[in-house]
Amino acid sequence: MKTIIEPFRIKAVEPIRMTSVAQRATLIEAAHFNLFALKSDDVLIDLLTDSGTSAMSAAQQAALMLGDESYAGSPSFFRFEAAVKNLMPFKHVIPTHQGRAAEAILFSILGGAGRVIPSNSHFDTTRGNIEASGAEAVDLLIAEGLDPDSEYPFKGNMDLARLERCLTEQGDRVPCVMLTVTNNAGGGQPVSLANIRGVAALARRFAKPFFIDGCRFAENAYLIKTREPGQSDRPIKSIVRDMFEGADGMTMSAKKDAFANIGGWLAMNDDGLAESARNRLILTEGFPTYGGLAGRDLDAIAQGLKEIIDEDYLRYRIRTCAYIGERLLALGIPIVRPTGGHAVFVDARRWLPHIPPLKYPGQSLAVALYREGGIRCCEIGTVMFGQRPDGTETAAPMDLVRLAMPRRVYTQSHADYLVEVFEELAGHKETLRGYKIVWAPRAMRHFTARFRELN
Ligand SMILES: Cc1ncc(COP(=O)(O)O)c(C=O)c1O
């Protein structure tokens, strides 16, 4: 098979500022070994997140100029609404400034003390908004989703038997069922069409509204096309429409699969819920035809939604992660398999067994990738999840490092460079050291904690 090339040419470039190993050693020490504290100018390849970091197309840049900034009834809103409905035909589409704003509005209405909201895995902002309303967020992922070595093709699936039990036992306490596609909190793993339909059928049987967190819907649709029997000949758009057919609504961060740098939406069919949501939107985001966004942002999303379902793009996108994953595995570096849509997750605990979990092997690898190669990525392990509300700490289930790929930003030689940096580290990985946290806030410590490198 020929190389799957980037299906675009580059018309505008953004220079990367080169730095040396010695410079980066000083910079990361000054940042107290926390990668969030670095200036992005000091990073060569930024794999911290795929959210809001996409490169816009020439057509999106042109669409920005069409943005109409009228307070009410802007044509930008109607273009945005039509583009969403073209893929997800919900009756009401309510723009928000990003995904978590859609979640905050939804759960301010459906959440509340004593309620229970099941999902495959809630993303942290979804969980945060549910818990802030007083409700409980419950994850019902299939067992394969928690096994990094399982090659099961749909490790983002909901455990339907557990969902049925939850709906039976919790009854009226459940105001809705959620499903995240792809499952970001579980390694970017996809959910099969059969499973989406199974969740929809259960929700219907128990008369519960079914909401999809659709941030990476197009990557999920491509993985359905390539991994689910009987789907390979179908256009992406038709798979997307099937994914949302049985749902009653969705939350969305347009910073992912809409190629936008900001934006999101909340959509639903129910008129009463939509009215409550719009009332809340006016208080917190803005008038219902702009919802916290500029007209130009709405146009960028409308154009982005046309581009994201392009199969050549999705083939290259999914191949990028698979390629990096294959090369890391060839070097003997353990990763979460199979690679999903937007990121490669390296199992730092297994690769660096000399660093115990409470000395943060994921943080050690993340710092080493920066020092050695100027690569910024994110620890998803004991630093992020190990802090308990009473101030004690416990090892997270896994110590992973997430290499999240911004959309259309980096080329294959950047991917090759990333692999070379891992290769260098592999040559002296026993010398990587653990870390101690010397200061941390009471919650969400990974963003601002300060570390000391151990001897
Ligand atoms: C699955 C999922 N849901 C919701 C969100 C929240 O979106 P936003 O960052 O736009 O608030 C994210 C962001 O990373 C996500 O990955």
The ligand as an SDF file (V2000), in Angstrom:
LIG
                    3D

 16 16  0  0  0  0  0  0  0  0999 V2000
  -15.6360   13.9520   25.2000 C   0  0  0  0  0  0  0  0  0  0  0  0
  -15.6100   15.4070   25.5840 C   0  0  0  0  0  0  0  0  0  0  0  0
  -16.7250   15.9910   26.0350 N   0  0  0  0  0  0  0  0  0  0  0  0
  -16.7480   17.2960   26.3660 C   0  0  0  0  0  0  0  0  0  0  0  0
  -15.6250   18.0870   26.2700 C   0  0  0  0  0  0  0  0  0  0  0  0
  -15.6960   19.5380   26.6700 C   0  0  0  0  0  0  0  0  0  0  0  0
  -15.5920   20.3860   25.5920 O   0  0  0  0  0  0  0  0  0  0  0  0
  -14.9880   21.8720   25.7170 P   0  0  0  0  0  0  0  0  0  0  0  0
  -13.5340   21.7250   25.9850 O   0  0  0  0  0  0  0  0  0  0  0  0
  -15.2950   22.5130   24.4240 O   0  0  0  0  0  0  0  0  0  0  0  0
  -15.6940   22.5380   26.8570 O   0  0  0  0  0  0  0  0  0  0  0  0
  -14.4300   17.5160   25.7990 C   0  0  0  0  0  0  0  0  0  0  0  0
  -13.2030   18.3340   25.6860 C   0  0  0  0  0  0  0  0  0  0  0  0
  -12.1030   17.8610   25.6360 O   0  0  0  0  0  0  0  0  0  0  0  0
  -14.4220   16.1300   25.4490 C   0  0  0  0  0  0  0  0  0  0  0  0
  -13.3190   15.5250   24.9810 O   0  0  0  0  0  0  0  0  0  0  0  0
  1  2  1  0
  2  3  1  0
  2 15  2  0
  3  4  2  0
  4  5  1  0
  5  6  1  0
  5 12  2  0
  6  7  1  0
  7  8  1  0
  8  9  2  0
  8 10  1  0
  8 11  1  0
 12 13  1  0
 12 15  1  0
 13 14  2  0
 15 16  1  0
M  END
$$$$
